[in-house]
Amino acid sequence: MKPISRRHFIQAGLIGAAAITTGFPNSVYANSKVTLIDKVKLGKTGLMVPRLAMGTGTHGGNQSSDMTRMGVDNWVKIARYAHERGMTFYDCADLYGSHQNAKEILKEVPREKATLLSKIWTRSENWNTDSPAKTIDRFRKETGSDYFDILLLHCMTNAKWQEEKKPYIEALSEAKQKGILKSVGVSCHSFEALKLAAEDPWVDVILARINPEAVIMDASADEVMAVLKKAHDSGKGIIGMKIFGEGKFSEESRREKSLQYVMGSKNVDCMTIGMTSIEQIDENVNRIMRIAAQGV
């Protein structure tokens, strides 16, 4: 008998999967020998998204990251496997230079079954001197997608971003009205910026740093979580980042504790984690879905 490859075994399991509803009102997942990541409601945006997104910005900056430095072809191999585990949520940004990664995987994943997030850099940099509207058009060409499910102002760092980024806010609002964007919001890199985002009715989605040890965060975990609760209660979609402290949680016990904390809060809809191997995907999907099944 010809041996069955791991990939073909997984595909066979997916084909035989039967979708069922869990005991959680916001999620569905597949019941099969292969655990799939479930889908959840992203606040009141109307979007249903995989609970876990493929981050593409680990150690990112200057249009580069761990995911782009490994080469698009190598990353796509991992993204294909992630797709087989239900992960069709791609977290990109101009700052990471990862739009090409998204473009390649979207050649294989039907666009209507994918969630595409990007972030627009709002500071003056050599690579981006275009107007916000032209930048959004460039994003569409670079990803090969006519629209984005989520587009965020990248790396807000103070309580004045509403007025400082007004041209960007106006451009994103216009693009949303045209159907180019389904939702808009901010990624926050200061506590003051986060508190403002929680209050701002323009913000549909917040990407926030959160873990129980407050590693690479701007306030204590309790302080940040209180703001996320306020934002989530008002209907904003909350995406968690730095769940594992950008890879600093090397021990399984710390990763377990962080996921228990974040998921157990009920204030974070989904999360983005940068993964560069099949083993990382397996661990994260299995652990997350085990915790979800516990009703944490």
N, C-alpha and C positions, 0 to 999 in steps of 0.2 A: 504493500500500500504506500502510495506517495505521501510523505509527511505533510501535515498542514502547517503553514506558516502562522506565526503569531498574528500577523495582520489579517490573514484570511479567517482565522478563528474569531477574531474580534468582529470582523464584518458579518460573519455568519450569526454571531450573537446579536448584533444590532438588527439584522433583518428579522430575526425571530422575536424581537422585543415587543412587548405589548404595553402601550402607554396607559398608566393608571393615575388617578388623583390621590395625592397623599392626604394626610390629616391636616396639612397646613393650607390655609385658604389662598395663599399667594403662589403656590408652586405645583408643578407636575413633573413627573420623571418617568423613566422607562424601567419596567421590571424585567430583568433578564439576567443572564449569568455575568454580564458585563455591566458594571455600574456606570450610569450616565449622570452627568451633572444636570440638575433640574433647572427649570426656568422660574423666574419670580417677577412680580410686578415691580417696576421701578417708580416708586412713589405714585403720584397721580399723573405721570406723563402719558399714560396709555400704552407704554412699551412693556412687553414681556421679554426679559433678557436672561441669558444663562447666569446662574448665580456666581460663576467664576469667569473672569475675562482673561485673555492672554495679554499680559502687559508686554510692551515692547520698549520700555524706557529704563531698564535697570542700568545704573551707572551711566545715565544718558546726559548728553549736552553737545552743543556744537554740531547738531544733526548727526549724532552717532550714539550708539548704545551697545550693550552686550549682544542684543538681538540682531543689530545690523552688522556688527563686526564679525559675527559668526558666518556671515554670507546669507543672502536671501534664500538660496537653494537649500542650505542646511536648516534654516529656520522653517521653511515651508514643509520639510519632512516632518518636523515636530508638530507643526500646525495641522497637518493631515491627521496625525494620530490624535491630536486634541479634538479634532472634528469628530472622530470616531467615538470619542468619550462625551460628546454633546457640547463641546466648547466651540461656539461659533460667534464669540464676542471678542472683537479686536480693539484694543486700547492703543491708539497711535498718537503721534504728535509731530509737528514740524520740527521741534527741538531735537527729537530722536532720529529724524530722517527715516522714519519707518513706514511711510506711505507706500513705498514700493513693496514692502512685505505684505501689506494688506492687499495690494493690487494683485499679487501673484496668487494668494490663497483664494481670493474672490473669483478667480478664474475657474476654481473647482467647487467652491461652496456657493449655491444659489444665493443671490443677493437678498432675496426676500426672507431667507432663513438665517441671515447673518445680522449681527448688530455691529455697526461701525461707529466708533468714537474717535474723534481727534481733538487736538487742542491747538489753539492759535497763539503764537508768541506775540506779545504786544509791545515789546521793547525794541528799540532801534538796533538792528543787527545787520551785518553785511548780507546775509542770505535773503532778507525780507525787507525791501524798501517799498513794496507795493501797498496800495490802499487795502483796507480790510476786505472790501468786496472782491478785488482782484485776487487777493490771497485765497479767499474761499473758492474762487473759480480754479485757481491752481491746485488746491487740494483735491478738487473733483477730478481733474485730469490725472493727478499723480496716483490716485487710488483707483481710477477707472469706475468710480461710482457717481451717479448723478446726484445723490443725496447722502446726508449723514444722519444717523439716528440721534447722535449726540455731538454737539460741538461746544467746547468749553474755552473760556479765556484762561490761558495757562499761567499758573504760578502767581496768583494774587497775593501780595505781601503786606498790604496796609489797609487802613479803614477808609481810604480815599479812592479806592479803585472805581467806584461808581462814577465819579466825575472825571477821573483821569483817563478812563477807558471808554468814555462816552461815544467816540466815533466807532469803536468796535461793537459796543452794545447796540448802536443803531444799525450797523451793517448786519449783525447776527439776527436782529429782530426782523429786518427786511427779508433776509434769506429764509427765515422761518415762515413768514407770511407767504412766500413764494413756494413753499414746500421743499426747499433745498435742505432745510434742517427740520428735524422732528422735535428736537428739544435743545435748550441752551442752558449754559450755566458757567461755573467757575471751578478751577482746581485751586485749593487754598494752601498757602505755605506760611501763614501767620495766624495767630489766634484772633487778632482783630479783623482780619479779612474774612475769616470763617464766621465770626459773629455777625458781620454785616451781610454776608451771603444768606445766612439763616433768616434774616429779616426782609431781604429784598424780594418783592413779588416778581421781578423779572427772571429770577433764577429758578429754573426747573430742576436742575441737577447739581449736586455738590460732590466733588471728588475730594475726600478728606483723609488725612493721615491719622490712623488710629490703631493702637495696639495697647495691651494692658501695662506694658513697661514704659510707655511714653518715649520709645526710642525713635529718633528723628521726628519728633513732634515739637510743638511750640507751647504746650501747656500740659498739665497733668492729664492722664487718661480720663479721670472723672470729670474734669472741666470740659474737655473736648466732647465727651459723650453727652453731657448735659445739653450742649449746643446742638449736637446732632439729633437728639431727641426732640428738641424744639422745632428744628427744621423738618424732621420727618413727620412729626405730628401735624405740621401745616401742609403736608402733601408733597414736599420736595423729595426727589429721588436721591438716595445717598449711596455713593460708591466708596468703599473703603480702599485705601492704599497703604503701603508700608506695614502690612499686616504682620510680616515677618521681619520688620526692621531693616528692609532692603538686604535680606540675606544674613543678617547678624544673628538670627535665631537658629543656630546650627543644631541645637539639641531638639529632638522630637518632642520632648516634654514642653518646651517653650512654644513650639509651633501649635501643639495641641491646646495649650492654655490660651494662646492668643485667639485661635479660631473659636474656642468655647466662649470667650469673652465677647468677641465681636458679633458672632451669630446669636449668642444668648441675649444680647442687648435688645434685639428686635428693632434697632434704630438704623441698621445698615442693611440695605437691600441686597447688595452684591459686592463683590470685591475684585480687584485686579492684582494679579501676582505675575511677576516675570519668571518664565520657565524656559530653560534651555536644554531640557532632556526629557525623554519619555518617562524616566523614573520619577521625575518631579511631578509630571502630569498625573501619573498613577497615584502617587502618594496624596496629592492635594485633592483630586476628585474623590478618592476613596474616603479620605478623612472627613472632608466637608460633607459628603452625603451620609456618612455614618452619624455625624453630629446632627445633621438635619433630621434624620430618621428618629433620633432621640427626642426631638421636639425642643431642643435647647433654644 
